[in-house]
Amino acid sequence: MSPLKILVLQGGDSSEREVSLSSGRRVSAALVARGHFVTEADPAGDPLAILPAAKAADVVWMALHGGTGEDGTMQAMFDLTGVRYTGSGHLASAIAMDKDLSKHLFRAAKVPTADWWMARTDQGPDWRTPEYASRAVHALGLPIVVKPSKQGSTVGLSIVKETAFLGVAVREAFRHDDEVMLEAFVPGRELTVGVLGDWMMPVGEIIPTREIYDYECKYTPGMAEELFPAPIDPAVREEAQRLTRLAYDALKLRGCARIDFRLHPNGGLFCLEANTLPGMTGTSLVPQAAQADGVSFPELCERIALDALKSTGEHG
């Protein structure tokens, strides 16, 4: 195979900028190790400025996380200008970033997901009132997971165990988004499944040192134990992979993605969310899943680039 000209996009303006830079540096080094010609660009400030470099590349490797790098904005720009890129298209990226829309599509595709309410700044009942908190707790029970609807990496996420603290948690989440999700907490084990096109990676289990796999646990070595493959019953593994494919197809994802689940103590699986641009840092989950399948990190990065080249440029 001839070497490819690959532009690795990293950084950006989102709250996950530092994670993106870490992912991008690892990806660039891995692709160079595979013999490709790699350049790097940071779209922070002026995304249009990277277009000439993007057009000159065979493919753009998207190492951006959150914000306009993952919500479909950059993808739409590339679609309009004929640039090939890794990951999902603009529509799928936008839908996956919106947790409310994603959960509606999961339900339609028969993928179990926890019950939820939405709080908005411009409509609906006033979330600041004690009545709203009481109704939410009556509907969803306690604990309640409160999180921005269109952010990644658990930014702004809280677990509320007492009704009195619900308003504070919602207010904190509103610092990061104009819509906030209140979701019934699902107890149990945290599972994750990576996908690259037709390749279903081994199911993994995350055991955080805290109650939930939050931002610090994700990106701080030693804050979580990741097991690949997960020590679960084969029937659970098969069901997790089956639901992953359903979720992947329901959101019209493409390329590399990661679907996260909670395994309830009674054995039921509940889909949490889909990640269209999974992290590629030293603690990230998809590289660990690939390694468990015998695929090294450089080979994984190359496979992701080649998968993007297989497309006709019609990113949906």
PEWOQUI-V275502 format. One record per residue. RES is the residue in one small letter. PHI is phi as a letter, one per 20 degrees, with the letter a starting at -180 (999 if undefined). PSI is psi in radians with two decimals (NA if undefined). Layout:
res phi psi
RES PHI PSI
RES PHI PSI
This chain:
res phi psi
m 999 2.33
s f 2.57
p f 2.54
l d 2.65
k e 1.97
i c 2.24
l d 2.10
v e 2.03
l e 2.26
q b 2.78
g n -1.90
g n -3.06
d d 0.03
s f 3.02
s f -0.19
e d 0.40
r g -0.83
e f -0.64
v f -0.72
s f -0.75
l f -0.70
s f -0.78
s f -0.83
g f -0.72
r f -0.74
r f -0.73
v f -0.78
s g -0.83
a f -0.67
a f -0.74
l f -0.64
v f -0.70
a f -0.46
r e 0.05
g n 0.22
h e 2.78
f e 1.99
v d 2.32
t c 2.80
e c 2.63
a b 2.60
d c 2.00
p f 0.09
a g 2.35
g n -0.98
d b 1.49
p g -0.54
l f -0.43
a f -0.36
i e -0.06
l f -0.78
p g -0.75
a f -0.64
a f -0.74
k f -0.50
a f -0.26
a e 2.72
d f -0.60
v b 2.55
v e 2.18
w e 1.96
m e 1.77
a d 0.40
l e 2.65
h c 2.29
g m 3.06
g l -2.63
t f -0.22
g f -0.36
e c -0.14
d e 0.14
g o -0.21
t f -0.92
m f -0.67
q f -0.70
a f -0.71
m f -0.74
f f -0.65
d f -0.72
l f -0.47
t d 0.11
g m 0.43
v e 2.33
r e 2.47
y b 2.79
t e 2.73
g n -2.98
s f 2.79
g f -3.12
h f -0.70
l f -0.86
a f -0.68
s f -0.77
a f -0.73
i f -0.76
a f -0.57
m f -0.49
d e 1.80
k f -0.55
d f -0.90
l f -0.74
s g -0.79
k f -0.60
h f -0.74
l f -0.61
f g -0.84
r g -0.74
a f -0.52
a e 0.15
k m 0.58
v e 1.98
p f 2.41
t b 2.64
a f 2.66
d f 2.68
w b 2.78
w c 2.75
m d 2.45
a d 2.31
r c 2.66
t f -0.40
d d 0.02
q b 2.95
g m -3.12
p f 2.64
d f 1.98
w f -0.22
r f -0.22
t e 2.62
p f -0.54
e f -0.71
y f -0.80
a f -0.75
s f -0.75
r f -0.71
a f -0.76
v f -0.66
h f -0.66
a f -0.68
l d -0.31
g m -3.14
l c 2.55
p f 2.86
i c 2.33
v e 2.16
v d 2.23
k b 2.63
p g 2.51
s f -0.42
k c 0.83
q c 2.80
g d 3.12
s l 0.59
t l 0.48
v f 2.26
g m 0.28
l e 2.47
s c 2.66
i d 2.07
v d 2.18
k d -0.16
e c 2.38
t g -0.66
a f -0.41
f e 0.04
l f -0.76
g f -0.69
v f -0.75
a f -0.71
v f -0.73
r f -0.73
e f -0.73
a f -0.60
f f -0.27
r f -0.33
h d -0.12
d a 2.84
d e 0.00
e c 2.42
v c 2.38
m d 2.33
l d 2.06
e c 2.38
a f 2.28
f f 2.30
v d 1.99
p f 2.88
g p -2.75
r e 2.61
e e 2.14
l d 2.71
t b 2.54
v c 2.14
g e 2.57
v c 2.46
l c 1.68
g m -2.05
d e -0.13
w e 1.97
m e 2.03
m f 2.87
p g 2.50
v f 2.38
g d 2.76
e c 2.40
i d 2.23
i c 1.63
p f 2.76
t f -0.21
r d 3.11
e f -0.52
i c 2.68
y f 1.41
d e -3.06
y g -0.79
e f -0.71
c f -0.64
k f -0.67
y d 0.16
t d 2.03
p g 2.35
g n -0.14
m e -0.16
a b 2.60
e d 2.22
e d 2.23
l d 2.05
f c 2.11
p f 2.77
a f 2.46
p f 1.30
i c 2.84
d f 2.46
p g -0.60
a f -0.65
v f -0.73
r g -0.82
e f -0.68
e f -0.70
a f -0.72
q f -0.63
r f -0.80
l f -0.57
t f -0.79
r f -0.72
l f -0.78
a f -0.75
y g -0.81
d f -0.63
a f -0.64
l e 0.02
k l 0.73
l f 2.83
r b 2.87
g m -2.55
c e 2.30
a b 2.96
r c 2.31
i d 2.27
d d 2.52
f c 2.80
r d 2.35
l e 1.85
h f 2.62
p g -0.44
n e -0.02
g o -0.15
g f 2.53
l d 2.37
f c 2.17
c f 2.27
l e -0.94
e a 2.97
a d 2.43
n d 2.03
t e -0.31
l c 1.33
p f 2.60
g f 2.65
m c 0.51
t f -3.13
g f -0.29
t d 0.09
s f 2.76
l e -0.76
v f -0.76
p g -0.61
q f -0.67
a f -0.75
a f -0.73
q f -0.66
a f -0.38
d e 0.18
g n 0.26
v d 2.08
s f 2.87
f f -0.80
p g -0.70
e f -0.68
l g -0.85
c f -0.69
e f -0.74
r g -0.70
i f -0.72
a f -0.78
l f -0.63
d f -0.70
a f -0.62
l f -0.42
k f -0.39
s f 2.90
t e 0.08
g n -0.02
e e 1.34
h e 2.16
g e NA
